[in-house]
């Protein structure tokens, strides 16, 4: 009996061969799902599994209008600074809820980087390395996924929610496709916003449900045949492309586990919780991030200000109304995320990273905007084992230079790694056999930000 006849036999006598898309339909989910389950972790289970949520400000957030204001200087602009719950630390008036939660925040005001191009800077912040020709460094999410590869569950270990198009925030690099993320983009036409509060965005994973009326035994039979096809092909073509294809489908099948699928169903959340996060893409993405880390996912990135090729924080013109609106979204969703994680006993096991490609020029341009500025800008860490209630570094009165404690990208990434319990000096072997440290050996982590656990 040849293989075509085996397929006919498996699916019932002389029925015609299924179309390829029908045969594979039960497994057509995006590349990157890891071998994880979907139940919620108890707080005592998750305390030794530190997760990371990156809040990515797509386009380059203005430090001088958020966390490092310069009141009284001509570069300062119209925004006022307000006191926070931590004496001596002041931030923007448009982040009042975050000001109340300053005890959780470690504000780094002295980032000093070298890349002013969106793509190169995004790559630098996500990998810790500056780009090299013909060398593909893995992103932080892939590195965390690799470190947590022994975790058993049926969810991805790396999820990227609404990332900007064309920017390298999710590449697995030389680690291989098994460490690529599950990428979730808003369903077309689902535009939940402040103007349409009753239309929350859809961030579902497509094709997790089997065809209607199909028995589980038949689905299992299809998956078995698919596995046989993949095994046969991989044995004859044992290359990276074959491996990527095999990984994609096997992990897609695992995502069809009902418990895993439920993790992405925001309709399970009370309406009041969904509204508290904000019924926009970023707010619902933050809520989904909480649901995922609650179930053991190691790394989730949520972008604010990324709509296709549009980068809302890239405020070359009319900076102030745009930053005010973005700050309002950020303040609402980030503060709710902190509160929600804390209430569930998960804040100490979840490191939140607020970052961007670079900052914005202190000098206001002729279009009442701010341009790209990597020389002196801000990032923020919260939760995990971070000692909150402090600010590191200082910029000059005009915001143009770092005057105290310059922090470079390897310093920042190594601090994040230590906060997650990862040794930044550990080496991974690249595809051409080179040992590559997780973080460059020039790194000087900010040890004063790390609490002992």
ZAMARGU-4260 file (C-alpha; in steps of 0.2 Angstrom, whole numbers, plus 5000, padded with zeros to 4 digits):
<rodrens>
0) 5000/5000/5000 | 5008/5017/4995 | 5007/5032/5006 | 4992/5040/4996 | 4982/5024/4999
5) 4987/5025/5017 | 4980/5042/5018 | 4964/5037/5010 | 4962/5022/5022 | 4965/5033/5037
10) 4952/5045/5032 | 4939/5032/5027 | 4938/5021/5012 | 4938/5029/4995 | 4935/5047/5000
15) 4946/5059/4990 | 4962/5066/4996 | 4960/5081/5007 | 4966/5097/5001 | 4982/5102/5009
20) 4975/5117/5019 | 4962/5105/5026 | 4974/5092/5030 | 4985/5105/5039 | 4971/5116/5045
25) 4971/5110/5063 | 4989/5116/5065 | 4990/5133/5056 | 4997/5144/5070 | 5011/5156/5069
30) 5029/5150/5071 | 5036/5150/5089 | 5024/5141/5101 | 5034/5132/5114 | 5031/5116/5124
35) 5022/5124/5138 | 5002/5120/5147 | 4989/5133/5150 | 4984/5132/5168 | 4988/5146/5180
40) 5003/5145/5191 | 5001/5148/5210 | 5011/5162/5217 | 5022/5149/5227 | 5025/5139/5211
45) 5030/5154/5200 | 5042/5163/5213 | 5057/5154/5206 | 5052/5156/5188 | 5055/5175/5184
50) 5046/5181/5169 | 5049/5197/5160 | 5036/5209/5152 | 5044/5222/5141 | 5033/5238/5137
55) 5041/5244/5121 | 5038/5262/5116 | 5038/5261/5097 | 5047/5275/5089 | 5058/5283/5103
60) 5049/5289/5119 | 5053/5307/5125 | 5063/5306/5141 | 5061/5324/5144 | 5042/5323/5144
65) 5040/5308/5154 | 5054/5303/5167 | 5067/5316/5166 | 5059/5333/5165 | 5068/5350/5164
70) 5057/5363/5171 | 5062/5381/5169 | 5073/5377/5154 | 5069/5382/5137 | 5071/5363/5132
75) 5058/5358/5145 | 5042/5361/5135 | 5025/5364/5143 | 5024/5349/5154 | 5025/5351/5172
80) 5033/5338/5184 | 5024/5331/5199 | 5030/5323/5215 | 5029/5305/5217 | 5026/5293/5232
85) 5045/5293/5234 | 5052/5310/5241 | 5064/5318/5228 | 5058/5309/5213 | 5047/5318/5201
90) 5040/5313/5184 | 5028/5320/5171 | 5011/5327/5177 | 5003/5315/5163 | 5009/5300/5173
95) 5000/5302/5189 | 4996/5284/5193 | 5014/5279/5190 | 5019/5293/5202 | 5009/5285/5215
100) 5018/5268/5212 | 5035/5275/5212 | 5041/5264/5226 | 5041/5250/5213 | 5051/5260/5200
105) 5069/5261/5196 | 5071/5275/5184 | 5087/5275/5174 | 5090/5293/5168 | 5107/5291/5160
110) 5106/5279/5146 | 5120/5283/5133 | 5119/5273/5117 | 5126/5275/5100 | 5112/5271/5087
115) 5100/5284/5081 | 5092/5274/5067 | 5076/5265/5072 | 5080/5248/5065 | 5098/5247/5072
120) 5093/5255/5088 | 5079/5242/5091 | 5091/5228/5087 | 5104/5235/5099 | 5091/5236/5113
125) 5084/5219/5110 | 5100/5210/5108 | 5112/5220/5118 | 5124/5220/5103 | 5127/5232/5089
130) 5123/5224/5072 | 5136/5215/5062 | 5136/5210/5044 | 5131/5192/5042 | 5129/5189/5060
135) 5112/5187/5068 | 5111/5190/5087 | 5096/5183/5096 | 5084/5195/5104 | 5082/5195/5123
140) 5065/5186/5122 | 5074/5172/5113 | 5088/5171/5125 | 5075/5170/5140 | 5066/5157/5130
145) 5082/5147/5128 | 5086/5148/5147 | 5069/5142/5151 | 5068/5128/5138 | 5066/5114/5151
150) 5049/5122/5157 | 5035/5111/5154 | 5018/5118/5149 | 5009/5120/5132 | 5010/5139/5130
155) 5024/5149/5121 | 5039/5154/5131 | 5040/5170/5121 | 5025/5180/5115 | 5026/5197/5105
160) 5010/5207/5106 | 5007/5220/5092 | 5025/5224/5087 | 5030/5237/5074 | 5032/5231/5057
165) 5050/5228/5051 | 5059/5231/5067 | 5069/5217/5074 | 5061/5214/5091 | 5057/5196/5089
170) 5071/5187/5080 | 5078/5171/5087 | 5095/5174/5079 | 5108/5160/5079 | 5098/5150/5093
175) 5086/5144/5079 | 5067/5145/5075 | 5062/5135/5091 | 5065/5151/5101 | 5055/5163/5089
180) 5040/5171/5097 | 5022/5168/5094 | 5017/5185/5087 | 5000/5192/5090 | 4993/5206/5079
185) 4977/5215/5081 | 4963/5208/5071 | 4959/5219/5056 | 4945/5231/5060 | 4946/5228/5079
190) 4951/5246/5084 | 4946/5247/5102 | 4950/5265/5108 | 4945/5279/5120 | 4933/5285/5106
195) 4925/5267/5105 | 4926/5260/5123 | 4914/5246/5119 | 4925/5239/5105 | 4939/5230/5113
200) 4953/5225/5101 | 4955/5207/5097 | 4971/5199/5100 | 4967/5181/5098 | 4977/5167/5090
205) 4969/5161/5074 | 4965/5143/5070 | 4966/5136/5087 | 4949/5128/5086 | 4947/5112/5075
210) 4934/5111/5061 | 4916/5110/5067 | 4910/5092/5069 | 4927/5084/5069 | 4930/5071/5082
215) 4946/5072/5093 | 4951/5054/5087 | 4951/5060/5069 | 4961/5076/5073 | 4974/5065/5082
220) 4975/5054/5067 | 4978/5069/5056 | 4991/5075/5067 | 4999/5058/5067 | 5000/5058/5048
225) 5007/5075/5048 | 5021/5070/5060 | 5025/5055/5049 | 5026/5066/5034 | 5037/5079/5044
230) 5048/5065/5051 | 5051/5057/5034 | 5055/5074/5025 | 5067/5079/5039 | 5076/5063/5038
235) 5080/5067/5020 | 5082/5085/5022 | 5090/5088/5039 | 5093/5107/5037 | 5087/5123/5046
240) 5072/5126/5034 | 5066/5108/5038 | 5068/5110/5056 | 5059/5127/5056 | 5044/5119/5047
245) 5044/5105/5059 | 5045/5116/5075 | 5031/5127/5068 | 5018/5113/5066 | 5023/5103/5081
250) 5021/5118/5093 | 5005/5124/5084 | 4997/5107/5088 | 5002/5109/5106 | 4994/5126/5106
255) 4978/5118/5102 | 4977/5111/5119 | 4961/5119/5126 | 4970/5125/5142 | 4983/5134/5131
260) 4970/5142/5120 | 4960/5148/5135 | 4975/5159/5140 | 4972/5170/5125 | 4954/5172/5128
265) 4952/5190/5136 | 4933/5187/5136 | 4936/5177/5152 | 4941/5193/5161 | 4927/5203/5170
270) 4922/5219/5160 | 4928/5230/5174 | 4946/5223/5173 | 4947/5225/5154 | 4941/5243/5156
275) 4954/5246/5170 | 4968/5241/5158 | 4961/5252/5144 | 4951/5246/5129 | 4965/5250/5117
280) 4978/5238/5109 | 4991/5242/5122 | 4979/5240/5137 | 4972/5224/5131 | 4990/5218/5127
285) 4995/5222/5145 | 4981/5212/5152 | 4985/5197/5140 | 5003/5198/5146 | 4997/5196/5164
290) 4987/5181/5159 | 5002/5173/5151 | 5015/5176/5164 | 5002/5170/5177 | 5002/5153/5167
295) 5021/5152/5166 | 5026/5161/5150 | 5043/5167/5152 | 5044/5183/5141 | 5030/5194/5134
300) 5033/5210/5124 | 5019/5223/5122 | 5021/5238/5111 | 5013/5255/5113 | 5012/5266/5098
305) 5015/5253/5084 | 5002/5253/5070 | 5010/5245/5055 | 5024/5256/5049 | 5018/5270/5060
310) 5028/5273/5076 | 5018/5285/5087 | 5032/5290/5099 | 5042/5296/5084 | 5037/5314/5087
315) 5047/5324/5075 | 5032/5336/5074 | 5018/5341/5087 | 5027/5331/5100 | 5017/5337/5115
320) 4999/5332/5111 | 5005/5316/5105 | 5016/5312/5120 | 5002/5318/5132 | 4990/5305/5124
325) 5002/5291/5124 | 5007/5295/5142 | 4988/5294/5147 | 4987/5276/5139 | 5004/5271/5147
330) 4999/5277/5164 | 4983/5268/5164 | 4988/5251/5158 | 5005/5250/5166 | 4999/5255/5183
335) 4985/5242/5182 | 4997/5229/5177 | 5008/5233/5192 | 4992/5232/5204 | 4986/5216/5196
340) 5002/5207/5197 | 5005/5213/5215 | 4987/5207/5220 | 4990/5190/5213 | 5007/5188/5221
345) 5017/5189/5205 | 5025/5206/5205 | 5041/5199/5213 | 5043/5185/5200 | 5039/5197/5185
350) 5052/5210/5179 | 5044/5224/5170 | 5055/5233/5157 | 5050/5250/5150 | 5061/5255/5135
355) 5062/5261/5118 | 5075/5263/5104 | 5082/5279/5110 | 5076/5296/5117 | 5071/5312/5109
360) 5081/5328/5107 | 5079/5340/5122 | 5079/5355/5109 | 5062/5357/5102 | 5063/5359/5083
365) 5054/5371/5071 | 5039/5358/5069 | 5037/5359/5088 | 5044/5341/5089 | 5058/5332/5095
370) 5070/5321/5085 | 5080/5306/5088 | 5092/5307/5103 | 5102/5292/5109 | 5115/5302/5119
375) 5105/5304/5135 | 5089/5296/5139 | 5078/5285/5151 | 5073/5268/5154 | 5063/5260/5169
380) 5063/5244/5178 | 5050/5238/5190 | 5045/5222/5199 | 5055/5206/5199 | 5070/5208/5211
385) 5072/5227/5207 | 5074/5239/5222 | 5061/5252/5217 | 5060/5269/5223 | 5076/5276/5216
390) 5083/5285/5201 | 5100/5281/5194 | 5110/5293/5184 | 5108/5312/5180 | 5108/5322/5164
395) 5113/5340/5163 | 5101/5355/5166 | 5098/5356/5147 | 5096/5337/5145 | 5109/5336/5132
400) 5122/5326/5141 | 5124/5313/5154 | 5133/5320/5170 | 5133/5305/5181 | 5133/5286/5179
405) 5132/5284/5161 | 5123/5267/5157 | 5127/5258/5141 | 5116/5245/5132 | 5126/5230/5139
410) 5125/5237/5157 | 5106/5238/5155 | 5104/5221/5147 | 5115/5213/5160 | 5105/5221/5174
415) 5089/5214/5166 | 5097/5197/5165 | 5103/5196/5183 | 5085/5202/5188 | 5078/5187/5179
420) 5091/5175/5187 | 5101/5173/5171 | 5120/5174/5170 | 5124/5187/5157 | 5142/5180/5155
425) 5135/5163/5150 | 5140/5158/5132 | 5129/5151/5118 | 5136/5143/5103 | 5132/5152/5087
430) 5128/5143/5070 | 5146/5144/5065 | 5153/5137/5081 | 5158/5153/5090 | 5155/5155/5109
435) 5144/5171/5111 | 5141/5178/5128 | 5123/5183/5132 | 5129/5200/5136 | 5145/5208/5129
440) 5160/5207/5142 | 5160/5226/5143 | 5144/5226/5153 | 5144/5233/5171 | 5127/5229/5178
445) 5118/5241/5190 | 5120/5230/5206 | 5112/5244/5216 | 5096/5240/5208 | 5095/5222/5212
450) 5088/5216/5229 | 5094/5199/5235 | 5081/5185/5235
</rodrens>
